[in-house]
Amino acid sequence: MNLYYKHTKDIVLISMLSIVLFVSQIALSFIINVNVVSLLLVVYVINLGFKRTMYILVTHIVLLGLYFGFSYWLLGYLWIYPILLITTKLIYSLFGKNTVLLAMNGAIFGLIFGFLFAVHDSVFLGVLLIPHYFRGLPSDIVHASSNLIGILLCFDILDQIFKERNHSQMTKLP
């Protein structure tokens, strides 16, 4: 495969999937902590690898900054979401495509995300960690539940679409 073609394809793919991530988060933003960001990141990291998914994540975070304004919370996304990518890759490499384990990972991440963001807020805002964490716990439970349900219901379908799309593109190369 031509190196120029491969880089161009990666740039377009990363751009398009970043937009899908961004638009999906904005479209569901009226429901607090219900989104498909974790689901899409799980699908991306399994099908595209860690490096490309990190490019997608960083582009997504920049788009959020352009849309909402750059603030301290974007830094939280930069160090917390890679934890989901790492644990997903680890689970996938150890157990293969096990949707139940991936969904449990997403649910646990939803809870950990809330705690780590409480730590992040306590550092940047000077709020007390424990009361701040417990105040956000109901939202974290919603986040964990939406990750669990979203991955259980949609992961296999999206994974299959990625695999079919990738196979059909590879057979059409010059």
C-alpha positions as CSV (number, residue, x, y, z in Angstrom):
1,M,0.0,0.0,0.0
2,N,1.3,3.4,-0.9
3,L,2.5,5.3,2.2
4,Y,0.9,8.5,1.1
5,Y,-2.5,6.8,0.6
6,K,-2.2,5.1,4.1
7,H,-1.5,8.5,5.9
8,T,-4.3,10.2,4.0
9,K,-6.7,7.4,4.8
10,D,-5.7,7.6,8.5
11,I,-6.2,11.4,8.6
12,V,-9.7,11.1,7.0
13,L,-10.7,8.2,9.3
14,I,-9.5,9.9,12.5
15,S,-11.3,13.1,11.5
16,M,-14.6,11.4,10.6
17,L,-14.6,9.2,13.8
18,S,-13.7,12.2,15.9
19,I,-16.7,14.0,14.5
20,V,-19.0,11.0,15.2
21,L,-17.7,11.0,18.8
22,F,-18.3,14.7,19.2
23,V,-21.7,14.9,17.5
24,S,-22.9,11.9,19.5
25,Q,-21.9,13.5,22.8
26,I,-23.5,16.8,21.9
27,A,-26.7,15.1,20.7
28,L,-27.1,13.2,24.0
29,S,-25.9,16.1,26.2
30,F,-29.5,16.8,27.3
31,I,-29.4,13.5,29.3
32,I,-26.8,13.9,32.1
33,N,-24.1,11.2,31.9
34,V,-25.8,9.2,29.2
35,N,-23.6,9.1,26.1
36,V,-22.1,6.6,23.7
37,V,-18.5,8.0,24.0
38,S,-17.3,5.0,26.0
39,L,-19.0,2.6,23.6
40,L,-17.4,4.2,20.6
41,L,-14.0,4.4,22.2
42,V,-14.2,0.7,23.0
43,V,-15.1,-0.1,19.4
44,Y,-12.4,2.2,18.1
45,V,-9.6,0.9,20.2
46,I,-10.4,-2.7,19.4
47,N,-10.7,-2.1,15.6
48,L,-8.1,0.7,15.1
49,G,-5.6,0.2,17.9
50,F,-4.5,2.4,20.8
51,K,-2.6,5.0,18.8
52,R,-5.3,5.9,16.3
53,T,-7.9,5.9,19.0
54,M,-5.8,8.3,21.1
55,Y,-5.7,10.6,18.0
56,I,-9.4,10.4,17.8
57,L,-9.8,11.1,21.5
58,V,-7.5,14.1,21.5
59,T,-9.3,15.5,18.4
60,H,-12.6,15.0,20.1
61,I,-11.4,16.9,23.2
62,V,-10.1,19.8,21.1
63,L,-13.6,19.9,19.4
64,L,-15.2,20.0,22.8
65,G,-12.9,22.8,23.8
66,L,-13.8,24.8,20.6
67,Y,-17.5,24.2,21.3
68,F,-17.7,24.7,25.0
69,G,-14.6,26.7,25.6
70,F,-11.3,25.4,26.9
71,S,-11.3,24.8,30.6
72,Y,-9.6,22.6,33.3
73,W,-12.1,19.8,32.8
74,L,-10.7,19.0,29.3
75,L,-7.5,18.0,31.0
76,G,-9.5,15.4,33.0
77,Y,-10.6,13.8,29.8
78,L,-7.0,13.7,28.6
79,W,-5.8,11.5,31.5
80,I,-9.0,9.7,32.5
81,Y,-10.3,8.3,29.1
82,P,-7.0,6.6,28.2
83,I,-7.6,4.4,31.2
84,L,-10.7,3.0,29.4
85,L,-8.6,2.4,26.3
86,I,-5.8,0.6,28.2
87,T,-8.2,-1.6,30.1
88,T,-10.2,-2.4,27.0
89,K,-7.0,-3.4,25.1
90,L,-5.9,-5.5,28.0
91,I,-9.3,-7.3,28.3
92,Y,-9.4,-7.8,24.5
93,S,-5.9,-9.2,24.4
94,L,-6.5,-11.6,27.3
95,F,-10.0,-12.8,26.6
96,G,-10.8,-11.9,23.0
97,K,-14.1,-10.4,22.0
98,N,-16.0,-10.9,25.2
99,T,-18.9,-8.4,25.1
100,V,-19.9,-9.1,28.7
101,L,-16.4,-8.4,30.0
102,L,-16.1,-5.3,27.8
103,A,-19.5,-4.1,29.1
104,M,-18.5,-4.7,32.7
105,N,-15.3,-2.8,32.0
106,G,-17.4,0.1,30.7
107,A,-19.6,0.1,33.8
108,I,-16.6,0.0,36.2
109,F,-15.0,2.8,34.1
110,G,-18.2,4.9,34.5
111,L,-17.8,4.7,38.3
112,I,-14.0,5.2,38.3
113,F,-14.4,8.1,35.9
114,G,-16.6,9.9,38.5
115,F,-14.1,9.3,41.3
116,L,-11.1,10.3,39.2
117,F,-13.0,13.5,38.1
118,A,-13.7,14.2,41.7
119,V,-10.0,14.0,42.4
120,H,-9.3,16.2,39.4
121,D,-11.9,18.7,40.6
122,S,-10.4,18.7,44.1
123,V,-6.9,19.5,42.7
124,F,-8.1,22.2,40.3
125,L,-11.0,23.7,42.2
126,G,-9.9,23.0,45.8
127,V,-13.2,21.3,46.7
128,L,-13.2,18.6,49.4
129,L,-12.8,15.2,47.7
130,I,-15.2,12.9,49.6
131,P,-18.3,15.2,49.7
132,H,-17.7,16.2,46.1
133,Y,-17.4,12.5,45.1
134,F,-20.6,11.4,46.9
135,R,-22.5,14.4,45.5
136,G,-21.8,13.1,42.0
137,L,-22.3,9.4,42.7
138,P,-25.9,9.2,41.4
139,S,-24.6,10.6,38.0
140,D,-21.8,8.1,38.1
141,I,-24.2,5.3,38.5
142,V,-26.2,6.6,35.5
143,H,-22.9,6.8,33.5
144,A,-21.9,3.2,34.5
145,S,-25.4,1.9,33.7
146,S,-25.5,3.6,30.3
147,N,-22.0,2.2,29.5
148,L,-23.0,-1.3,30.5
149,I,-26.3,-1.2,28.5
150,G,-24.8,0.6,25.5
151,I,-21.9,-1.9,25.2
152,L,-24.1,-4.9,25.7
153,L,-26.6,-3.8,23.1
154,C,-24.5,-2.1,20.5
155,F,-20.9,-3.3,20.7
156,D,-21.3,-6.5,18.6
157,I,-23.2,-4.6,15.9
158,L,-20.7,-1.8,15.6
159,D,-17.7,-4.2,15.8
160,Q,-19.2,-6.2,12.9
161,I,-19.8,-3.1,10.9
162,F,-16.1,-2.1,11.4
163,K,-14.9,-5.5,10.4
164,E,-17.0,-5.7,7.3
165,R,-16.1,-2.1,6.3
166,N,-12.4,-2.8,6.8
167,H,-12.5,-6.0,4.8
168,S,-14.4,-4.5,1.9
169,Q,-12.0,-1.5,1.7
170,M,-8.9,-3.8,1.8
171,T,-10.2,-5.9,-1.2
172,K,-10.7,-2.7,-3.3
173,L,-7.2,-1.4,-2.9
174,P,-5.2,-0.9,-6.1
